């Protein structure tokens, strides 16, 4: 039995981690600071959402092939 994580699981976790970085650095950080750049805030939200969707799609695709 192979208990090591699959490549899809690793890719999903990396994508989720990247999403968290985008969310924290480009969305939460600027909102909590005094100078808010709304294009950066919205792009950070969009990038984090995209990475989270990629993470979910990798997991769903992996589960559908099992």
PDB file of N, CA, C and O in Angstrom, chain B, residues numbered from 101:
ATOM      1  N   UNK B 101       0.836  -1.183   0.000  1.00  0.00           N
ATOM      2  CA  UNK B 101       0.000   0.000   0.000  1.00  0.00           C
ATOM      3  C   UNK B 101       0.881   1.247   0.000  1.00  0.00           C
ATOM      4  O   UNK B 101       1.870   1.328   0.730  1.00  0.00           O
ATOM      5  N   UNK B 102       0.518   2.180  -0.801  1.00  0.00           N
ATOM      6  CA  UNK B 102       1.283   3.419  -0.937  1.00  0.00           C
ATOM      7  C   UNK B 102       0.607   4.510  -0.105  1.00  0.00           C
ATOM      8  O   UNK B 102      -0.504   4.939  -0.418  1.00  0.00           O
ATOM      9  N   UNK B 103       1.276   4.947   0.941  1.00  0.00           N
ATOM     10  CA  UNK B 103       0.685   5.960   1.815  1.00  0.00           C
ATOM     11  C   UNK B 103       1.189   7.364   1.512  1.00  0.00           C
ATOM     12  O   UNK B 103       0.785   8.320   2.174  1.00  0.00           O
ATOM     13  N   UNK B 104       2.067   7.505   0.519  1.00  0.00           N
ATOM     14  CA  UNK B 104       2.568   8.836   0.175  1.00  0.00           C
ATOM     15  C   UNK B 104       1.519   9.589  -0.628  1.00  0.00           C
ATOM     16  O   UNK B 104       0.757   8.982  -1.381  1.00  0.00           O
ATOM     17  N   UNK B 105       1.474  10.906  -0.471  1.00  0.00           N
ATOM     18  CA  UNK B 105       0.467  11.691  -1.199  1.00  0.00           C
ATOM     19  C   UNK B 105       0.739  11.688  -2.708  1.00  0.00           C
ATOM     20  O   UNK B 105       1.884  11.615  -3.152  1.00  0.00           O
ATOM     21  N   UNK B 106      -0.332  11.768  -3.465  1.00  0.00           N
ATOM     22  CA  UNK B 106      -0.193  11.781  -4.919  1.00  0.00           C
ATOM     23  C   UNK B 106       0.271  13.154  -5.402  1.00  0.00           C
ATOM     24  O   UNK B 106       0.255  14.135  -4.658  1.00  0.00           O
ATOM     25  N   UNK B 107       0.680  13.194  -6.654  1.00  0.00           N
ATOM     26  CA  UNK B 107       1.121  14.460  -7.238  1.00  0.00           C
ATOM     27  C   UNK B 107      -0.013  15.471  -7.273  1.00  0.00           C
ATOM     28  O   UNK B 107       0.214  16.665  -7.079  1.00  0.00           O
ATOM     29  N   UNK B 108      -1.235  15.002  -7.520  1.00  0.00           N
ATOM     30  CA  UNK B 108      -2.388  15.904  -7.553  1.00  0.00           C
ATOM     31  C   UNK B 108      -2.652  16.510  -6.176  1.00  0.00           C
ATOM     32  O   UNK B 108      -2.988  17.690  -6.070  1.00  0.00           O
ATOM     33  N   UNK B 109      -2.503  15.718  -5.135  1.00  0.00           N
ATOM     34  CA  UNK B 109      -2.700  16.228  -3.783  1.00  0.00           C
ATOM     35  C   UNK B 109      -1.645  17.271  -3.437  1.00  0.00           C
ATOM     36  O   UNK B 109      -1.955  18.298  -2.834  1.00  0.00           O
ATOM     37  N   UNK B 110      -0.410  17.008  -3.815  1.00  0.00           N
ATOM     38  CA  UNK B 110       0.666  17.965  -3.559  1.00  0.00           C
ATOM     39  C   UNK B 110       0.418  19.259  -4.329  1.00  0.00           C
ATOM     40  O   UNK B 110       0.593  20.345  -3.777  1.00  0.00           O
ATOM     41  N   UNK B 111       0.012  19.159  -5.604  1.00  0.00           N
ATOM     42  CA  UNK B 111      -0.301  20.345  -6.402  1.00  0.00           C
ATOM     43  C   UNK B 111      -1.448  21.126  -5.793  1.00  0.00           C
ATOM     44  O   UNK B 111      -1.425  22.357  -5.780  1.00  0.00           O
ATOM     45  N   UNK B 112      -2.438  20.433  -5.295  1.00  0.00           N
ATOM     46  CA  UNK B 112      -3.583  21.091  -4.662  1.00  0.00           C
ATOM     47  C   UNK B 112      -3.153  21.850  -3.412  1.00  0.00           C
ATOM     48  O   UNK B 112      -3.595  22.976  -3.186  1.00  0.00           O
ATOM     49  N   UNK B 113      -2.295  21.241  -2.602  1.00  0.00           N
ATOM     50  CA  UNK B 113      -1.828  21.903  -1.382  1.00  0.00           C
ATOM     51  C   UNK B 113      -0.958  23.115  -1.702  1.00  0.00           C
ATOM     52  O   UNK B 113      -1.056  24.137  -1.022  1.00  0.00           O
ATOM     53  N   UNK B 114      -0.118  23.019  -2.715  1.00  0.00           N
ATOM     54  CA  UNK B 114       0.705  24.154  -3.115  1.00  0.00           C
ATOM     55  C   UNK B 114      -0.174  25.295  -3.607  1.00  0.00           C
ATOM     56  O   UNK B 114       0.055  26.453  -3.256  1.00  0.00           O
ATOM     57  N   UNK B 115      -1.176  24.974  -4.416  1.00  0.00           N
ATOM     58  CA  UNK B 115      -2.091  25.993  -4.922  1.00  0.00           C
ATOM     59  C   UNK B 115      -2.859  26.654  -3.785  1.00  0.00           C
ATOM     60  O   UNK B 115      -3.080  27.865  -3.809  1.00  0.00           O
ATOM     61  N   UNK B 116      -3.267  25.872  -2.792  1.00  0.00           N
ATOM     62  CA  UNK B 116      -3.974  26.420  -1.636  1.00  0.00           C
ATOM     63  C   UNK B 116      -3.075  27.359  -0.838  1.00  0.00           C
ATOM     64  O   UNK B 116      -3.518  28.407  -0.368  1.00  0.00           O
ATOM     65  N   UNK B 117      -1.808  26.971  -0.689  1.00  0.00           N
ATOM     66  CA  UNK B 117      -0.858  27.822   0.033  1.00  0.00           C
ATOM     67  C   UNK B 117      -0.606  29.132  -0.710  1.00  0.00           C
ATOM     68  O   UNK B 117      -0.516  30.192  -0.090  1.00  0.00           O
ATOM     69  N   UNK B 118      -0.492  29.062  -2.025  1.00  0.00           N
ATOM     70  CA  UNK B 118      -0.312  30.284  -2.832  1.00  0.00           C
ATOM     71  C   UNK B 118      -1.530  31.191  -2.682  1.00  0.00           C
ATOM     72  O   UNK B 118      -1.391  32.411  -2.590  1.00  0.00           O
ATOM     73  N   UNK B 119      -2.720  30.600  -2.656  1.00  0.00           N
ATOM     74  CA  UNK B 119      -3.942  31.384  -2.474  1.00  0.00           C
ATOM     75  C   UNK B 119      -3.934  32.105  -1.138  1.00  0.00           C
ATOM     76  O   UNK B 119      -4.356  33.259  -1.055  1.00  0.00           O
ATOM     77  N   UNK B 120      -3.462  31.443  -0.095  1.00  0.00           N
ATOM     78  CA  UNK B 120      -3.407  32.069   1.217  1.00  0.00           C
ATOM     79  C   UNK B 120      -2.426  33.237   1.230  1.00  0.00           C
ATOM     80  O   UNK B 120      -2.675  34.253   1.878  1.00  0.00           O
ATOM     81  N   UNK B 121      -1.320  33.093   0.519  1.00  0.00           N
ATOM     82  CA  UNK B 121      -0.349  34.188   0.443  1.00  0.00           C
ATOM     83  C   UNK B 121      -0.949  35.377  -0.296  1.00  0.00           C
ATOM     84  O   UNK B 121      -0.826  36.514   0.161  1.00  0.00           O
ATOM     85  N   UNK B 122      -1.599  35.129  -1.435  1.00  0.00           N
ATOM     86  CA  UNK B 122      -2.245  36.221  -2.168  1.00  0.00           C
ATOM     87  C   UNK B 122      -3.305  36.895  -1.306  1.00  0.00           C
ATOM     88  O   UNK B 122      -3.408  38.122  -1.286  1.00  0.00           O
ATOM     89  N   UNK B 123      -4.088  36.098  -0.598  1.00  0.00           N
ATOM     90  CA  UNK B 123      -5.154  36.656   0.224  1.00  0.00           C
ATOM     91  C   UNK B 123      -4.590  37.543   1.329  1.00  0.00           C
ATOM     92  O   UNK B 123      -5.092  38.639   1.576  1.00  0.00           O
ATOM     93  N   UNK B 124      -3.552  37.060   1.982  1.00  0.00           N
ATOM     94  CA  UNK B 124      -2.987  37.829   3.097  1.00  0.00           C
ATOM     95  C   UNK B 124      -2.227  39.055   2.624  1.00  0.00           C
ATOM     96  O   UNK B 124      -2.392  40.140   3.180  1.00  0.00           O
ATOM     97  N   UNK B 125      -1.400  38.894   1.606  1.00  0.00           N
ATOM     98  CA  UNK B 125      -0.515  39.998   1.226  1.00  0.00           C
ATOM     99  C   UNK B 125      -1.171  41.023   0.315  1.00  0.00           C
ATOM    100  O   UNK B 125      -0.814  42.200   0.356  1.00  0.00           O
ATOM    101  N   UNK B 126      -2.123  40.598  -0.505  1.00  0.00           N
ATOM    102  CA  UNK B 126      -2.704  41.539  -1.461  1.00  0.00           C
ATOM    103  C   UNK B 126      -4.136  41.934  -1.130  1.00  0.00           C
ATOM    104  O   UNK B 126      -4.667  42.872  -1.725  1.00  0.00           O
ATOM    105  N   UNK B 127      -4.770  41.238  -0.196  1.00  0.00           N
ATOM    106  CA  UNK B 127      -6.148  41.591   0.157  1.00  0.00           C
ATOM    107  C   UNK B 127      -6.237  42.099   1.589  1.00  0.00           C
ATOM    108  O   UNK B 127      -6.666  43.229   1.821  1.00  0.00           O
ATOM    109  N   UNK B 128      -5.839  41.281   2.544  1.00  0.00           N
ATOM    110  CA  UNK B 128      -5.964  41.669   3.951  1.00  0.00           C
ATOM    111  C   UNK B 128      -4.962  42.761   4.308  1.00  0.00           C
ATOM    112  O   UNK B 128      -5.314  43.720   4.995  1.00  0.00           O
ATOM    113  N   UNK B 129      -3.719  42.629   3.853  1.00  0.00           N
ATOM    114  CA  UNK B 129      -2.683  43.612   4.173  1.00  0.00           C
ATOM    115  C   UNK B 129      -3.046  45.029   3.773  1.00  0.00           C
ATOM    116  O   UNK B 129      -3.006  45.928   4.614  1.00  0.00           O
ATOM    117  N   UNK B 130      -3.401  45.260   2.505  1.00  0.00           N
ATOM    118  CA  UNK B 130      -3.752  46.621   2.110  1.00  0.00           C
ATOM    119  C   UNK B 130      -5.015  47.165   2.801  1.00  0.00           C
ATOM    120  O   UNK B 130      -5.109  48.365   3.062  1.00  0.00           O
ATOM    121  N   UNK B 131      -5.967  46.297   3.090  1.00  0.00           N
ATOM    122  CA  UNK B 131      -7.186  46.770   3.753  1.00  0.00           C
ATOM    123  C   UNK B 131      -6.890  47.227   5.174  1.00  0.00           C
ATOM    124  O   UNK B 131      -7.487  48.193   5.650  1.00  0.00           O
ATOM    125  N   UNK B 132      -5.982  46.548   5.854  1.00  0.00           N
ATOM    126  CA  UNK B 132      -5.669  46.916   7.231  1.00  0.00           C
ATOM    127  C   UNK B 132      -4.678  48.067   7.329  1.00  0.00           C
ATOM    128  O   UNK B 132      -4.485  48.623   8.410  1.00  0.00           O
ATOM    129  N   UNK B 133      -4.055  48.428   6.228  1.00  0.00           N
ATOM    130  CA  UNK B 133      -3.125  49.560   6.262  1.00  0.00           C
ATOM    131  C   UNK B 133      -3.878  50.867   6.013  1.00  0.00           C
ATOM    132  O   UNK B 133      -5.070  50.863   5.705  1.00  0.00           O
ATOM    133  N   UNK B 134      -3.175  51.965   6.151  1.00  0.00           N
ATOM    134  CA  UNK B 134      -3.808  53.273   5.964  1.00  0.00           C
ATOM    135  C   UNK B 134      -4.053  53.606   4.502  1.00  0.00           C
ATOM    136  O   UNK B 134      -5.048  54.254   4.178  1.00  0.00           O
ATOM    137  N   UNK B 135      -3.176  53.181   3.623  1.00  0.00           N
ATOM    138  CA  UNK B 135      -3.299  53.504   2.196  1.00  0.00           C
ATOM    139  C   UNK B 135      -3.806  52.272   1.444  1.00  0.00           C
ATOM    140  O   UNK B 135      -3.093  51.280   1.295  1.00  0.00           O
ATOM    141  N   UNK B 136      -5.047  52.358   0.978  1.00  0.00           N
ATOM    142  CA  UNK B 136      -5.658  51.238   0.272  1.00  0.00           C
ATOM    143  C   UNK B 136      -5.616  51.515  -1.222  1.00  0.00           C
ATOM    144  O   UNK B 136      -6.096  52.547  -1.691  1.00  0.00           O
ATOM    145  N   UNK B 137      -5.039  50.585  -1.955  1.00  0.00           N
ATOM    146  CA  UNK B 137      -5.067  50.637  -3.414  1.00  0.00           C
ATOM    147  C   UNK B 137      -6.092  49.593  -3.873  1.00  0.00           C
ATOM    148  O   UNK B 137      -5.811  48.394  -3.869  1.00  0.00           O
ATOM    149  N   UNK B 138      -7.264  50.053  -4.262  1.00  0.00           N
ATOM    150  CA  UNK B 138      -8.357  49.137  -4.587  1.00  0.00           C
ATOM    151  C   UNK B 138      -8.051  48.198  -5.747  1.00  0.00           C
ATOM    152  O   UNK B 138      -8.488  47.048  -5.703  1.00  0.00           O
ATOM    153  N   UNK B 139      -7.330  48.618  -6.777  1.00  0.00           N
ATOM    154  CA  UNK B 139      -6.986  47.638  -7.829  1.00  0.00           C
ATOM    155  C   UNK B 139      -6.147  46.479  -7.288  1.00  0.00           C
ATOM    156  O   UNK B 139      -6.331  45.336  -7.705  1.00  0.00           O
ATOM    157  N   UNK B 140      -5.234  46.763  -6.371  1.00  0.00           N
ATOM    158  CA  UNK B 140      -4.419  45.692  -5.782  1.00  0.00           C
ATOM    159  C   UNK B 140      -5.273  44.806  -4.893  1.00  0.00           C
ATOM    160  O   UNK B 140      -5.109  43.586  -4.893  1.00  0.00           O
ATOM    161  N   UNK B 141      -6.178  45.401  -4.139  1.00  0.00           N
ATOM    162  CA  UNK B 141      -7.060  44.622  -3.269  1.00  0.00           C
ATOM    163  C   UNK B 141      -7.924  43.677  -4.092  1.00  0.00           C
ATOM    164  O   UNK B 141      -8.033  42.495  -3.766  1.00  0.00           O
ATOM    165  N   UNK B 142      -8.534  44.182  -5.148  1.00  0.00           N
ATOM    166  CA  UNK B 142      -9.398  43.340  -5.974  1.00  0.00           C
ATOM    167  C   UNK B 142      -8.611  42.297  -6.757  1.00  0.00           C
ATOM    168  O   UNK B 142      -9.091  41.181  -6.953  1.00  0.00           O
ATOM    169  N   UNK B 143      -7.410  42.647  -7.204  1.00  0.00           N
ATOM    170  CA  UNK B 143      -6.601  41.652  -7.909  1.00  0.00           C
ATOM    171  C   UNK B 143      -6.124  40.573  -6.927  1.00  0.00           C
ATOM    172  O   UNK B 143      -6.046  39.401  -7.296  1.00  0.00           O
ATOM    173  N   UNK B 144      -5.810  40.949  -5.699  1.00  0.00           N
ATOM    174  CA  UNK B 144      -5.449  39.954  -4.688  1.00  0.00           C
ATOM    175  C   UNK B 144      -6.588  39.007  -4.384  1.00  0.00           C
ATOM    176  O   UNK B 144      -6.380  37.803  -4.230  1.00  0.00           O
ATOM    177  N   UNK B 145      -7.786  39.543  -4.298  1.00  0.00           N
ATOM    178  CA  UNK B 145      -8.953  38.697  -4.070  1.00  0.00           C
ATOM    179  C   UNK B 145      -9.183  37.764  -5.258  1.00  0.00           C
ATOM    180  O   UNK B 145      -9.481  36.583  -5.074  1.00  0.00           O
ATOM    181  N   UNK B 146      -9.047  38.286  -6.463  1.00  0.00           N
ATOM    182  CA  UNK B 146      -9.243  37.467  -7.661  1.00  0.00           C
ATOM    183  C   UNK B 146      -8.168  36.377  -7.780  1.00  0.00           C
ATOM    184  O   UNK B 146      -8.476  35.235  -8.118  1.00  0.00           O
ATOM    185  N   UNK B 147      -6.918  36.731  -7.504  1.00  0.00           N
ATOM    186  CA  UNK B 147      -5.846  35.737  -7.582  1.00  0.00           C
ATOM    187  C   UNK B 147      -6.013  34.643  -6.528  1.00  0.00           C
ATOM    188  O   UNK B 147      -5.821  33.462  -6.819  1.00  0.00           O
ATOM    189  N   UNK B 148      -6.365  35.031  -5.320  1.00  0.00           N
ATOM    190  CA  UNK B 148      -6.548  34.021  -4.279  1.00  0.00           C
ATOM    191  C   UNK B 148      -7.735  33.118  -4.601  1.00  0.00           C
ATOM    192  O   UNK B 148      -7.661  31.905  -4.405  1.00  0.00           O
ATOM    193  N   UNK B 149      -8.818  33.693  -5.088  1.00  0.00           N
ATOM    194  CA  UNK B 149      -9.986  32.901  -5.466  1.00  0.00           C
ATOM    195  C   UNK B 149      -9.643  31.939  -6.603  1.00  0.00           C
ATOM    196  O   UNK B 149     -10.078  30.788  -6.592  1.00  0.00           O
ATOM    197  N   UNK B 150      -8.873  32.399  -7.575  1.00  0.00           N
ATOM    198  CA  UNK B 150      -8.465  31.546  -8.693  1.00  0.00           C
ATOM    199  C   UNK B 150      -7.611  30.374  -8.219  1.00  0.00           C
ATOM    200  O   UNK B 150      -7.799  29.242  -8.666  1.00  0.00           O
ATOM    201  N   UNK B 151      -6.690  30.642  -7.330  1.00  0.00           N
ATOM    202  CA  UNK B 151      -5.834  29.564  -6.809  1.00  0.00           C
ATOM    203  C   UNK B 151      -6.630  28.579  -5.965  1.00  0.00           C
ATOM    204  O   UNK B 151      -6.368  27.378  -6.011  1.00  0.00           O
ATOM    205  N   UNK B 152      -7.595  29.065  -5.198  1.00  0.00           N
ATOM    206  CA  UNK B 152      -8.437  28.155  -4.426  1.00  0.00           C
ATOM    207  C   UNK B 152      -9.279  27.287  -5.354  1.00  0.00           C
ATOM    208  O   UNK B 152      -9.449  26.094  -5.101  1.00  0.00           O
ATOM    209  N   UNK B 153      -9.809  27.876  -6.428  1.00  0.00           N
ATOM    210  CA  UNK B 153     -10.570  27.081  -7.392  1.00  0.00           C
ATOM    211  C   UNK B 153      -9.692  26.029  -8.052  1.00  0.00           C
ATOM    212  O   UNK B 153     -10.122  24.891  -8.240  1.00  0.00           O
ATOM    213  N   UNK B 154      -8.463  26.400  -8.405  1.00  0.00           N
ATOM    214  CA  UNK B 154      -7.533  25.433  -8.980  1.00  0.00           C
ATOM    215  C   UNK B 154      -7.283  24.297  -7.992  1.00  0.00           C
ATOM    216  O   UNK B 154      -7.252  23.130  -8.381  1.00  0.00           O
ATOM    217  N   UNK B 155      -7.110  24.628  -6.743  1.00  0.00           N
ATOM    218  CA  UNK B 155      -6.882  23.619  -5.714  1.00  0.00           C
ATOM    219  C   UNK B 155      -8.066  22.661  -5.621  1.00  0.00           C
ATOM    220  O   UNK B 155      -7.882  21.446  -5.545  1.00  0.00           O
ATOM    221  N   UNK B 156      -9.256  23.197  -5.627  1.00  0.00           N
ATOM    222  CA  UNK B 156     -10.456  22.358  -5.555  1.00  0.00           C
ATOM    223  C   UNK B 156     -10.626  21.513  -6.802  1.00  0.00           C
ATOM    224  O   UNK B 156     -10.992  20.341  -6.710  1.00  0.00           O
ATOM    225  N   UNK B 157     -10.369  22.086  -7.961  1.00  0.00           N
ATOM    226  CA  UNK B 157     -10.558  21.335  -9.202  1.00  0.00           C
ATOM    227  C   UNK B 157      -9.580  20.174  -9.304  1.00  0.00           C
ATOM    228  O   UNK B 157      -9.926  19.119  -9.834  1.00  0.00           O
ATOM    229  N   UNK B 158      -8.367  20.356  -8.805  1.00  0.00           N
ATOM    230  CA  UNK B 158      -7.387  19.264  -8.814  1.00  0.00           C
ATOM    231  C   UNK B 158      -7.867  18.131  -7.922  1.00  0.00           C
ATOM    232  O   UNK B 158      -7.759  16.963  -8.298  1.00  0.00           O
ATOM    233  N   UNK B 159      -8.392  18.453  -6.755  1.00  0.00           N
ATOM    234  CA  UNK B 159      -8.879  17.428  -5.827  1.00  0.00           C
ATOM    235  C   UNK B 159     -10.091  16.714  -6.412  1.00  0.00           C
ATOM    236  O   UNK B 159     -10.179  15.488  -6.339  1.00  0.00           O
ATOM    237  N   UNK B 160     -11.021  17.461  -6.988  1.00  0.00           N
ATOM    238  CA  UNK B 160     -12.226  16.860  -7.557  1.00  0.00           C
ATOM    239  C   UNK B 160     -11.857  15.967  -8.737  1.00  0.00           C
ATOM    240  O   UNK B 160     -12.399  14.871  -8.883  1.00  0.00           O
ATOM    241  N   UNK B 161     -10.941  16.432  -9.573  1.00  0.00           N
ATOM    242  CA  UNK B 161     -10.533  15.634 -10.729  1.00  0.00           C
ATOM    243  C   UNK B 161      -9.852  14.349 -10.265  1.00  0.00           C
ATOM    244  O   UNK B 161     -10.075  13.286 -10.844  1.00  0.00           O
ATOM    245  N   UNK B 162      -9.023  14.442  -9.222  1.00  0.00           N
ATOM    246  CA  UNK B 162      -8.346  13.249  -8.703  1.00  0.00           C
ATOM    247  C   UNK B 162      -9.361  12.254  -8.152  1.00  0.00           C
ATOM    248  O   UNK B 162      -9.242  11.050  -8.379  1.00  0.00           O
ATOM    249  N   UNK B 163     -10.353  12.754  -7.434  1.00  0.00           N
ATOM    250  CA  UNK B 163     -11.359  11.866  -6.844  1.00  0.00           C
ATOM    251  C   UNK B 163     -12.234  11.221  -7.917  1.00  0.00           C
ATOM    252  O   UNK B 163     -12.706  10.100  -7.727  1.00  0.00           O
ATOM    253  N   UNK B 164     -12.458  11.900  -9.034  1.00  0.00           N
ATOM    254  CA  UNK B 164     -13.306  11.332 -10.078  1.00  0.00           C
ATOM    255  C   UNK B 164     -12.600  10.206 -10.830  1.00  0.00           C
ATOM    256  O   UNK B 164     -13.258   9.360 -11.435  1.00  0.00           O
ATOM    257  N   UNK B 165     -11.269  10.188 -10.799  1.00  0.00           N
ATOM    258  CA  UNK B 165     -10.525   9.132 -11.484  1.00  0.00           C
ATOM    259  C   UNK B 165     -10.312   7.904 -10.604  1.00  0.00           C
ATOM    260  O   UNK B 165      -9.840   6.878 -11.094  1.00  0.00           O
ATOM    261  N   UNK B 166     -10.644   7.982  -9.338  1.00  0.00           N
ATOM    262  CA  UNK B 166     -10.452   6.831  -8.442  1.00  0.00           C
ATOM    263  C   UNK B 166     -11.494   5.788  -8.658  1.00  0.00           C
ATOM    264  O   UNK B 166     -11.482   4.755  -7.989  1.00  0.00           O
TER     265      UNK B 166
END
